[in-house]
């Protein structure tokens, strides 16, 4: 077989100039902007505390890759767009990934795909899988990061709850078909406070969207109130969380709620007059018309008490579009229109945050154990926490203050750099033509202050 040892490759000329290329630049990385994520971790100490959530049963004298290094390698890899463990067969020799992962000896490779796979299959066998994680500790860490991000206690904490589908294509455990999503999938539960992720829980899809929500909320509320005992806490979610168990728990523990309420014939009759009036307004103006009403409502069987319901009677070109929400918030605090338009509709922003989880490969749940798939969800959530902290701490006031993960990855993290390593220094030489040097410099300045 012919062996190619060509060092220079010639291409078609550019007018009078020859065009040549060659693999002679030395150590080059495509992740020049990732050092900003490393500075963020230095601020919030996410990865150091994450390593403490794992127990390592390996022989200390035979360890080549510490848990902390492997966790950093995996989470930085997700943030930078490397979804598979197979990607790390090449990344393990990337000098900048060695810096990000905290590898002291730069001439030694990072963990390969098999070693990282044993990390993810936590506790599968006693002989080969000796690293275990504590879900409770990781849950607490995510909330701690949020609590520490607030310089002063807020007046109100709004916890947004939502479930989403993660399609599965193999024969993973607890695999069920979901009629609404029309696929075999998992149904993880996400809980956010603003842009910050506080909880992610993997669940099978053969249950209600609110399944387990009471237990998750209970733990969150207890941890938040240990730090801020007098803060108002409000749960916000769609009609999938409008359940007696959750609303009753909130009422018994000084937690407010605002949930969508699925419409029915009885509710439609109650707002019949408002809907007729909206229809008349639409006919006269030719534009969408909406009116608001509120009333006390109780179901015939499922609710234990009457509750405040706010209704939107809206008429569009396509016809009626009524919507209902149920809340424990009083009319004095939140009048009907403000409650729906300014408070409830704001929960739509959470859907963008869930989409970002998929940009960080939260849908890669292909292992044969629920515990390992839960760990993959955690890894994506922690990568998101790192990027969200970058937006909050370094990009505030810039054009990328609200940029999504994939935008930051393309424009800020993916900067080609020649890496020079000496005894005393590691130097990155990045392109002089990079168009966002000012934002890069501003972000680093904000993180170093």
PyMOL commands that set and color helices and strands:
alter all, ss='L'
color gray80, all
select helices_A, chain A and resi 32-44+46-51+60-62+67-79+85-91+95-101+113-120+135-148+213-227+239-241+244-252+265-270+272-285+336-359+370-393+405-413+437-448
alter helices_A, ss='H'
color red, helices_A
select strands_A, chain A and resi 9-14+17-21+28-29+54-56+131-133+156-163+166-167+176-178+183-186+189-193+196-201+232-237+256-261+289-297+307-316+319-320+323-327+417-421+426-430
alter strands_A, ss='S'
color yellow, strands_A
deselect
rebuild
show_as cartoon
